[in-house]
Amino acid sequence: MDESLADEIEDGIIVHRVKAFNPFAVIKKVAPSAIPGAAFSESKSSGILGRLLKVLRSHIFIPDPRKTWVRKAIQKGCALVDEYGLQTVITTSPPQSVQLIGQGIKRARPDIQWTADFRDPWTDIFYYDRLGHSALSRRIDAAMERRVLQQADQVVAVSWGFRHLLGSKVDPEDRGKFHVLTNGMDFDPNELENVSRNEDGPFRIVHTGTIARSYAPELVLDSIAALNAGGEYRPFEFDYYGGVSAEYQRELEERYDFIRFHGFVAQHQIGAIQRAADVLFLLGPDVDKSTGIIPGKLFEYMGALRPIAFLGHPSDDVTRILSDTQTGLCLPRGNARAIREALVNLQGTASNTENVIANLEPYIRSNQALQLLDLLG
């Protein structure tokens, strides 16, 4: 958790805590290398203990290792419903065990209105196949998911693609209770830093954040190399700020002479770096079922008021948002010609992107809070 977020909690909000035992947290302290990384999704685990823990996670701790707090949290939740006369309960996942808490409170206090909010899919998360489930544990997990979706009074998804995935698991007559509320941003145009951009110099594409080989940006980089070699347009430069493995960085530097790696920079510097870019480069994971994946980086980029070039698919929800807000365009994976055309087009339109503030209104968090209140009735 980012502890600085605690400073944004209103003083009148009461936080109730429930203690729970997480055996994997204990093991991680004793033998940190034994816990498979990335939410147990890494394909290679460390030794016999790591493989054993992965099997336990996928067969005993369903839907996730935090299920050990469900019973106590249900008891506490019911007590709070009774004490405060609460009429609405909202559960937000991940972890998906949170939804079992909402389900338990709803069963015990059937008069409440329960809204299950999904910031990530459950059994459709893109790394689910790497969690080591057997056919039996998959069925158990899917049955848990389906019961939650059936029993919740309302279901909120972070994207249209995820709403479709979740809605496909219930009967058609129940899909009217499924809604979309994307992630959003804090935005105040008066706080934007004024920066200068050299429109006669190289055309600077900037990426901030983590980059990995699995994101497969090479087709875009190859397209930039081809355009630079042709000499017909402003030369492209690619500036990267953030984390990357030393091996992958070396490989990209040897292959592309226009890419520059700046490493990590302080968070308070990111805004000025993004504002100084001609274009901001956004990467989505190169995976199946990518339609509903909306990187949180999208909204950070939108708030910088610079055009966004998204490497993804025209059918992705990110592309939908970029089109609706007029804040960028899609560089379609697998289509080198379309990518080159889009990059050339960006050189002609990059200076016209600060007139979109009104289009950002649906994605500003204060406005989204009002949308949620309307949804809850």
Buried (B, 14 or more C-beta within 10 A) or exposed (E): EEEEEEEEEEEEEEEEEBEBEBBBEEBBEEBEEBBBEEBBBBEEBBEEBBBEBBBBBBBEBBBBBBBBBBBBBBBBBBEBBEEEEBEEBBBBBBBBBBBBBBBBBBEBBEEBBBBBBBBBBBBBBBBBEBBBBEEEBBEBBBEBBBEBBEBBBBBBBBBBBBBBBBBEBBEEEBBEBBBBBBBBBEBEEEEBEEBEBEEEEBBBBBBBBEBEBEBEBBBBBBBBBEBBEEEEBBEBBBBBBBEBEEEEBEEBEEEBEBBEBEEEEEEEEBBBBBBBBBBBBBBBBBEEBBBBBBBEBBBBBBBBBBBBBBBBBEEBBBBBBBEEBBBBBBBBBEBBEBBBEBBBEBBEEBEEBEEBEEBBEBBBEEBBEEBBEEEBE
